[in-house]
Amino acid sequence: MKAAYIVVFLLVLLAAEQAEIAEGVTCKPTELSSCVSAITSSTPPSKLCCSKIREQKPCLCQYLKNPKLKKFVNTPNARKVAQTCGTPFPRC
């Protein structure tokens, strides 16, 4: 009987883990629109910008591989904004 509870508990944990993976990050470069002014000028990034950079961090390599997005994402200012937000720039 105790083993059955353990099995049910493990199944619940696995299901919860799968739900988190399924919810994951949706890579949408438009999510970084709140960072445009910080990247294109010398204004500091907003809290929203920083939260979006952290949220989209798993997508940054994908953005860097896209020629249309690379010139926006791979700039000294974009790197500075990421650093200011405490998000290390990825090495892809």
SVG drawing of the C-alpha trace seen along z (x, -y; Angstrom):
<svg xmlns="http://www.w3.org/2000/svg" viewBox="-2 -58 32 60">
<polyline fill="none" stroke="black" stroke-width="0.4" points="0.0,0.0 2.8,-2.4 4.5,-1.6 1.4,-2.5 1.4,-6.0 5.1,-6.5 4.3,-5.5 1.4,-7.9 3.5,-10.7 6.3,-10.1 3.8,-10.2 2.4,-13.5 6.0,-14.9 6.7,-13.7 3.5,-15.2 4.2,-18.5 7.7,-18.5 6.3,-17.8 3.8,-20.6 6.7,-23.1 8.5,-21.9 5.4,-22.2 4.8,-25.7 8.4,-26.7 9.5,-30.0 7.9,-31.0 10.5,-32.6 9.0,-35.8 11.5,-38.6 8.6,-41.2 8.8,-40.4 11.9,-42.5 10.2,-45.6 10.4,-47.2 14.2,-47.2 14.3,-49.1 15.0,-52.5 17.7,-51.1 19.4,-49.3 19.2,-52.2 20.1,-55.0 21.9,-55.4 18.8,-55.2 18.9,-52.6 16.8,-49.5 13.4,-49.4 12.4,-46.7 10.0,-45.4 12.9,-45.2 15.1,-43.3 12.4,-40.9 11.8,-40.2 15.5,-39.7 15.6,-37.2 12.5,-35.5 13.8,-35.4 17.4,-34.4 16.9,-30.8 15.9,-32.3 18.9,-34.7 21.0,-32.2 18.1,-31.5 17.8,-35.3 21.5,-35.6 21.3,-33.0 18.6,-35.0 20.2,-37.5 17.3,-40.0 17.5,-39.9 21.3,-39.5 22.0,-43.1 19.6,-44.2 20.6,-41.6 24.4,-41.5 25.3,-45.1 27.4,-46.6 24.4,-48.4 22.3,-45.1 25.2,-43.4 25.4,-46.3 21.6,-46.2 21.8,-42.4 24.7,-43.0 22.9,-45.8 19.9,-43.5 22.2,-40.8 21.7,-38.4 25.0,-37.1 25.1,-37.3 25.1,-33.8 28.0,-32.2 26.3,-30.3"/>
</svg>
